Amino acid sequence: MMRRSLFGVVTAENKMLKKAKLGSFAVAILLTSLSGLAVADPSAEKYLDDAAPVLHHSCRSVVEEAAGDSYYIEGVVRLLVAVSLYNREIDVSTFATTAAEKSALHEKFVEAVAAGCQDKDALLAGVVDDAVVNAFSLDK
């Protein structure tokens, strides 16, 4: 279905391009904002270098790229979690020491990622960071 506006025809493809541009812009801003941190701290630089190849992923794109390989998705999420935990200066051991506590954190995290990925085009790095905030009951 095509709609006309004052500025021409708006198509589904135009909307998708606009979302893609916004996603690319968000990744660029994320990389720029984190780049100062990476230069100042070797640990941060390592986390960002490791995660840089996957920062562009949306919930949909990581699943498509994985092509059924759940270990690939898990690896991507682990990279993004490492960046989030490091940026937020979270030491998991201060929140959970027993297997039951760690399991509860994991369940909260997984539920939050599933909720965030209801929007298949959501930037996965943002979904993961929000899930970390949720799992550890932090203020944004």
Protein Blocks (a to p, Z undefined) as FASTA:
>chain_A
ZZddfkbccdfklmmmmmmmmmmmmmmmmmmmmmmmmmmpmklmmmmmmmmmmmmpcfkl
mmmmnnopaklmmmmmmmmmmmmmmmnopafklmombfklmmmmmmmmmmmmmmmmmpmm
bcfklmmmmmmmmmnopaZZ
